[in-house]
C-alpha cells in the first residue's frame, strides 16, 4: 500500500521537486515553511496515483530508460511525460514508454 514515504522516495529517484510531486498527487495543503516535506496520509485517489507512478517507474526501468526520460519531449509530443502527468494525463505515459521502447528496438535492429 503506497504511503507518502513511497511518494517521496520515488520523487527523489526521479529528481522531481517537492512542489511538482505534490501537484502530481493533488495535495491540497501547502509546503511547510520549515523546509521539511509534508508527511500525510494518502487519500484513496492519491494511493491510486502513487500506484500509477510506481507502474510508470517499473516500465521505465524495464525499458532501460532513466528518470531523465520523463523530461524529454517525444518528436510527436508537445509536452514531456512529466508535463503530461502533472496535467493529469498519467494514462498517456505508459503508452509513450511502450512506443519509445519499440522505436529504440527497431533502431537497434536496423543499425
N, C-alpha and C positions, 0 to 999 in steps of 0.2 A: 504494500500500500504506500503510494508516494506521500512524502511529507515535505515541509518547507526545506528541510535539510537536503532532501533529494534534489529539489529545485536548485538550491544554491550550489551544490556540488556540480550539477550539470552546467549551470551558468558559468562557473569558474572554468570548467573544461572548455566551454565554448567561447570564453572571454567576452561574455555579454555583460553590459553594465547593469548595475542594480536597478536603475530606472526602467531599462528595457525589459529586464526579467519580470519585474512587477507588472509591466504593461502586458507581457505575454500571458500571464495568468489572470489578468483582470483584477489585480489587487486594488481595492478602493482606498486604502489608507495612504499615508504619506511616509516617505523615508524619514527615519529618526534623524534629528539634527546632531546626534552624538557621533555619527559616522559608523554606527553599527547597523547591521542588516535587521530588518524586522523578521522575527520568527513568529509564525502564525499557523493556526490550524487551517488546512486547506478545505475549502468547500467541496462538495461532490463535483461540481463543474471544474474547479481548479485541479482536483485529482485527475479527472479525465484529461485535462490539458497537459498536466505534467506527464501522464502516461503516454500521450501522443508525442510529447517532446522526447521521451525515452525511446519510443519507437523510431523516431527520426534519427536519434543518436545511434541506435543499433544499425539502422540502414546505412548511415554514413560510414560507420566502421566496416560493415560488410562490403561496401563498395570501395573501400580503401581511400575514402575522402576524409580529410581533416576538417576541423571546425571552420577553417577559413573558407571552405566551400560555401558556407551559409552566407557569406558576404559578397560572393561573386554573382554578377548578372549573367544569366544564360543569354545566348545570342538572340533567342526569340522572346526573352522576358524583359519587361520594363523595370522590374524590381528584383531585388535579391531575395533568396529564400527567407532570410531573416526578416526582410521588409514584409513579405507575404504573411509570415507567422504573426508579426506584430499587427497586421491589418485583420487578423482573424481568419486567414485562409490557410491554416495549417494542413488541411486536407490536400492542398495542392503541392505540398513539398515532397511527400513520398513519391508521387509520380515523376517529379523533376529529378529526384535521385535515381530512379529506375532508368529514365531516359538518358541521363548523363552517363550512367554505367554502361548502357548499351552502346552509346556513341563511342565511349572510350574503348570498349572491346572490339568494335568494328575498326577503329583506327589502329589498334594493336595488330589485328589480323591483316589489315591492308598494308601496314608498314613493315 
